[in-house]
Amino acid sequence: MGGSTGREGRDTIGRDIRAWIGSRLIIADGSTGTALEALSPGIGAKGALLPLTRPELVEELHRSYFRAGSTLVETATFTASARSLERFAESKEAGIGDPGELAYAVNRAGAEAAVRAAREAEATAGEPRWVAGSIGPGDAPPSFGMATWAQLRESYLPQARGLADGGVDLAIVETCQDPLQIKAALAALMSPEGGRGLPFIVSATVDASRRMLAGTSLAAFVAIVAPFRPLALGLNCSGGPDELAESLAELASLSPLPLCFMPNAGLPVSVDGRTSFPFGPDIFAAKVGAMVRKHGIAIVGGCCGTGPAHIAALARALAAEPSGSLKRGAPVATPAERSSARMPALASLYEARPVGPELFMIGEKANVSGSAAFGDLLEARDFDGMGEMALEQEGTGAQAIDLRVAHRGRDEAEDMKELVGLIALRARAALSIDSTDPGVASAVLPLIGGRALINSASLKDPDRARGIFAAAREHGAAVVCLALDAGGPARSVAGKVSICRKLYDLATGEYGLPPESLFFDPVVLPLATAPEAAAKTLDAIPAIKEACPGSLTILGLGNFSFGMPEGVRKQAEAVFLDMARARGLDAAILDTAGVPPVAAVDAALRESIERRVAEGK
């Protein structure tokens, strides 16, 4: 696949990095920290202050990478969050005693040094050169209780603001070990007080089991981070190209987004008491270049142990070939199987829970409104018992667990925080926060490393719906949207579709949520008291999917059988669920242990339920 380079390519798509990533191969730089250590021996941890104390040294490192062939460099700010710089602020080594002010100053100076080098290189080359603001993980993963999401977000805010004010083109949140840390950094980048919507890349580091330090699988990493709409997803550090080969192949098969890859120069070894990396420039370039070709990587560079010589060798390896397929500035050879239409998913901290092609089942038993036993445990403040009851549903097929604790006279937010705090690290299923109060969602989502579902938003209270959508955007959650307004549940198909479309426009337009983050519930009424409504609910399922493209549909089954004899309720739900699935239903909230397969339902009862639904009486 050929493509133009140079001024023609630049003029065609401009210099906005968002237009290049995924359409043209971008060569990033190599190590920053170890390279600066080589330029300033013995600097150690004080290297974090170099953008302020030795900006000329930092700028020269960036220049050396641009001369080597990089088209993008990262700022020397990997360890420059306010939390990471606290010790330097306390000692006032940089003359700034406030950690936030120091973080802002370091990041702005680091960005400005890189931008100066980039503008110089751009003028020389006649082609775009970019700067990515580097944001590292710090040393306090929140999923392990070493910090809170709020503390990390606060720490990242001045870093993100400094990078934005310094003129970077994008940010790279890299060497990520904990999804909750990623979410905190992204919240800071999106905040008006931080990065003000700066575009970003997210790059994880994984171990030999292809999991992040928090135990997060690559599938869960994609499910959790993709809804934030990064420009690319990637891997860096961890190991060399050999150690990361399987992880990269897995990520390539999972990610709907362009790939970023920055491995080490092999696994470090000790030589004469000093850390050394085994792969020289040519070996590194040959190995990484082959991986670029195989997986259609969009952004490639190096991490620990790599320097300008490694990047120069990599640039040569990826330079003009007879086919021109991987020429710098030429189109990326993205594998055909990498599609933007990947299956949507929720996730626990550890595992992705894809929605489709089979019905996505959400357990309903951890709900004070539907389970007297669960309510009794709440009254007794037996949160351990509540947690066990919730998690038991994993063994009965629940891919997510609906949690509802709202009870008159109790603090819903505190009760939900207590329960979620007990099970978030134990659950393998995703969590569904069943509350219409955006304050509850905002209080609880910072405790969840996975990708949660908020149940629910409606037009009964548009302001609450807006609060729910805002919380979902900040934390990357999905939302159940009910076909319900101030007049109650919509009765007609047209009414259900109208409400859902209004919620769809609000969520995707005003709040920028991806359509696949929205689960629309047409709301089924009890067959015993409103038999005419069941068929309209079924008809609404495909109508909503057509009116709200890319979205999903969901039903809470318990309401359908309300008022029926206990002996037939679960069988009736099984029949209605089968009818709904035939109309395209994606997910259901149900008793995963109690609702039988439809084939096990008494034939006469099944015929009776189907007839009543069809006839509406």
Residue, then its C-alpha position, 0 to 999 in steps of 0.5 A: m500500500g503506497g502513499s505520499t510523504g513529505r509536504e504533500g502528505r502534510d498538506t493533505i491532512g494537516r498537522d493535527i495529531r488526531a488526523w495522523i494517528g491510525s492513518r500514518l506511521i508515527i515514530a516516537d522517541g526512546s527512553t527519556g529517564t535513562a537517557l537523561e541519566a546518561l547526559s547527567p550522571g548521578i542525577g537520580a530522582k532529581g531528574a524529575l526537576l530537570p525541565l526546570t533546573r536544566p531545560e537546555l539539557v532536556e531540549e537537547l535530548h529531544r533534538s537528538y531524537f528528532r535528528a534520529g528520525s522521531t516524529l513525536v517525542e515525549t516530555a520529561t514529565f513521567t514522574a511529575s505529578a504533584r504527589s510524586l513531586e511532594r518531597f522536592a516541594e517540601s525541601k524547596e529544591a526548586g524554589i517552589g514549596d507547594p507541590g501543585e505549583l511545582a508540578y505545574a511549573v515542571n510540566r509547563a517547562g517540560a512541555e515548552a522545552a519539547v515544543r521548542a525542539a519540535r518546532e525547530a525539527e518541523a521547520t527543518a523537515g518541512e513535515p509535522r513534528w509532535v509532542a506528547g505530554s508524559i504522565g506516569p503511574g506514580d507509586a500509589p495504585p488506588s485499587f490496592g488502597m494506596a491512594t484514592w481516585a480523588q487524591l490521584r485526580e487532584s495530583y494529576l490536575p496541575q500536571a495536566r494543566g501544565l502540559a496543556d499550557g506548555g503546548v503539547d499536542l496530546a498526552i500519553v498516560e503510560t506504564c499503566q498498572d491499575p485501571l483506577q489510576i488511568k481513570a484518575a489521570l483521564a479525569a484530570l485531562m478532561s477537566p477544565e481545571g486540568g488538561r481541558g480536553l487534551p487528546f490522549i493515548v493510554s499505554a499499559t504495562v503487563d507481566a508474563s501472564r499478560r495482565m497489569l499489576a492490578g490483575t487486569s486482563l488485556a480484554a478488561f483493559v480495552a473494555i475499561v479504557a476504550p469508552f474514554r475514546p483515546l487516540a490509541l491503546g498500547l503497551n510499553c515497558s514491561g519487557g522487550p519485543d520478545e517478552l511482549a510479542e504475545s501480549l501485543a498480538e492479543l491487544a491487536s486482536l482486541s483493540p478497536l483503536p490504533l496501536c502504540f508500542m514502545p518496548n524495552a531493549g530486552l530484559p535488563v541484566s546486571v553487568d559489572g554491577r550496572t543495569s544493562f539492556p541486551f538489545g543493541p539498535d540493530i537487533f531492536a529495530a529488526k524485532v520491533g520493525a517486524m512487529v510493526r508490519k505484522h500488527g499494523i502498529a500506528i505509533v512505535g518507539g522505545c522504552c527503557g534501555t533505548g536511546p537515539a541510536h535505537i530510534a535511528a535504526l528503527a527509522r531506517a528499518l521502517a524507511a522506504e521499501p519497494s512497496g512503500s507500505l511502512k514508509r514514514g508518513a505513509p498509511v499504516a497497514t492496519p489489519a482488516e480484522r481490526s474493526s471499529a465495531r468491536m463488541p461492547a463490554l462491561a468489566s470487573l477489575y480483572e475480566a471483560r464481560p462482552v455484551g453479545p452475541e449471547l444475552f448479557m445477564i445481570g443478577e437482580k438478587a442484591n436489591v432491597s426492592g426485590s429481595a426481602a433477604f437482602g433488605d434484612l441484611l441491610e437493616a442488620r448492617d451485615f454488609d459482609g452477608m450482603g456482599e456474599m449474597a451479591l457474589e453468589q450470583e457469579g456462580t449462576g451465570a451473572q455477568a454483572i451484579d445489580l446493587r440497590v440499597a436505597h431504603r427510607g431513613r438510610d444514607e444510600a451513598e454511604d451504604m453503597k460505598e460500604l458494599v462496593g468497597l467490600i466486593a470491588l476487589r473480589a468480583r469477577a462480574a461487572l458491577s451495576i450501581d442501581s440508583t437514580d441519584p447522580g450523587v450516589a454514582s459519583a460517590v461509588l464509581p471512584l471505588i470501581g476499577g472495572r467498567a460499571l453500569i449505572n442503572s438508571a437515567s430517565l426523563k422523569d427528572p432531566d437534571r438527574a439524567r444529566g448528572i448520571f451522564a456526567a458521572a458516566r463520562e468522567h468514569g467511563a461507565a455505561v448507563v441504563c436509560l428508561a423509557l419513562d418521563a414525568g408522566g410515568p412509563a411510556r405506553s405506546v411504541a412511539g412514546k417509548v422511542s421518543i423518550c429513548r431518542k431524547l436521552y440518546d441525543l442528550a447522552t451522545g451530544e451534550y455529554g459525548l458518551p459513545p452510543e454503545s454505552l447506552f442500554f435502553d429499557p422500554v419498560v415492561l409493565p405487569l402482564a397481570t394488570a397491563p396485558e396490552a403493554a407487553a406486546k408494545t414493549l417487544d415491538a419497541i426493542p427493534a424500534i429503539k435500536e433503529a432510532c438510537p443506532g449503536s446502542l443496546t437494549i435491556l429489560g428488567l424481567g421482574n416487573f413482567s411477572f408481578g402479581m402472578p402466582e409465585g409458582v409460575r413467575k419465573q417460568a413466565e419470565a423465561v417465556f417473555l425473555d425468549m420472546a424479547r431475545a427474538r426481537g433483538l434484546d441485548a441484556a436482562i436484569l433477572d434472577t439468574a438462578g431462578v429463571p429456567p431455560v425456556a425449553a424447561v417451561d411447561a408447554a401449556l404455560r408457555e403457549s398461554i403466556e405467548r398468547r396473552v402477550a400477543e393478544g394483549k389480554 
